[in-house]
Amino acid sequence: MNNANAVLVVKFKSEHSPEKLMEAINDYLETFRNVPGLIQKYYLAEEETHLASGFYIFDSRESRDAYWNSDLAKKVPSIFGVVIETIRVEKYDIPMILND
């Protein structure tokens, strides 16, 4: 991941059942594969609380911010059944990668 420079983490509680959430994830895999500058996206489920997270790795801050301001990002709450008051968004730079 030599060109990884920015991270976006979106944490939330979903109204969807785990099965419906997986269905939504599968329905949008190709859409997310085509996000400009998105190197990798991890779909996470916290073991104890069952909170869901999207962990996105981008090639640049600009790509990350362009995604976050895109129509697709605006659809994320409806796609994944986000309980709006639970959403937390974190943006990080990547100053170093341990193993590349």
Secondary structure as GFF3:
##gff-version 3
##sequence-region A 1 100
A	DSSP	beta_strand	6	12	.	.	.	ID=ss1
A	DSSP	alpha_helix	18	27	.	.	.	ID=ss2
A	DSSP	alpha_helix	29	33	.	.	.	ID=ss3
A	DSSP	beta_strand	38	45	.	.	.	ID=ss4
A	DSSP	beta_strand	52	58	.	.	.	ID=ss5
A	DSSP	alpha_helix	61	68	.	.	.	ID=ss6
A	DSSP	alpha_helix	71	80	.	.	.	ID=ss7
A	DSSP	three_ten_helix	84	86	.	.	.	ID=ss8
A	DSSP	beta_strand	88	93	.	.	.	ID=ss9
###
